[in-house]
């Protein structure tokens, strides 16, 4: 069992000349990591988030760490008008959009018998329905251009059971199904749609909302004995967005070291 974190990747210009939009990119999670990696790989990037201050801070960090400041746009992915405004801003600021990364999601813990309708609906709206809204907004633009790539952020909980996660797991399973079905539609237009399914990736927000005991338990299930770094998840998303994955669509890649 190895608990050592590998070196941070060396950029290879995998997205040189591409334009990328990333939702929920503020903070320290996967969204920020994939936005940074996209910039490092040569893309022009626009990041969006619901939190204005954190969005600005994320743009500042990416500029400081990569030398390329991303464009920004506030967006509440549960509001259709905000999603349409994000699409319009992305086209205006980037010229066009080659790659859409749907990262927005909302978790929480609740048993079925204690779950309120609003808890269930909120998790599904942010985690699943937002992926549909964003895809519906951006796909016509990609269809018109005759190409593009969409990468959705799912979860291994779309396949596996965990107590207290029925709403989140149902939403992520929905993301997987949506990815497969929408990919078939998009293929005729030269657009690829794939998803990643991470197990556990460590970042500050997760540590804040999860007990040390649960984090230790989840990490112990991993073959490497540690959670993933957020950029290890982002690496796979960058691969799916790149031309190296040109024959892949409708696929869900598990980014996990869990034992079978």
Secondary structure as GFF3:
##gff-version 3
##sequence-region A 1 260
A	DSSP	beta_strand	19	22	.	.	.	ID=ss1
A	DSSP	alpha_helix	30	40	.	.	.	ID=ss2
A	DSSP	beta_strand	44	49	.	.	.	ID=ss3
A	DSSP	alpha_helix	52	66	.	.	.	ID=ss4
A	DSSP	beta_strand	71	74	.	.	.	ID=ss5
A	DSSP	alpha_helix	80	94	.	.	.	ID=ss6
A	DSSP	beta_strand	99	102	.	.	.	ID=ss7
A	DSSP	three_ten_helix	112	114	.	.	.	ID=ss8
A	DSSP	alpha_helix	117	124	.	.	.	ID=ss9
A	DSSP	pi_helix	125	129	.	.	.	ID=ss10
A	DSSP	alpha_helix	130	145	.	.	.	ID=ss11
A	DSSP	beta_strand	148	153	.	.	.	ID=ss12
A	DSSP	three_ten_helix	156	158	.	.	.	ID=ss13
A	DSSP	alpha_helix	166	187	.	.	.	ID=ss14
A	DSSP	beta_strand	191	198	.	.	.	ID=ss15
A	DSSP	beta_strand	201	202	.	.	.	ID=ss16
A	DSSP	alpha_helix	204	209	.	.	.	ID=ss17
A	DSSP	alpha_helix	212	220	.	.	.	ID=ss18
A	DSSP	beta_strand	228	229	.	.	.	ID=ss19
A	DSSP	alpha_helix	230	241	.	.	.	ID=ss20
A	DSSP	three_ten_helix	243	245	.	.	.	ID=ss21
A	DSSP	beta_strand	252	255	.	.	.	ID=ss22
###
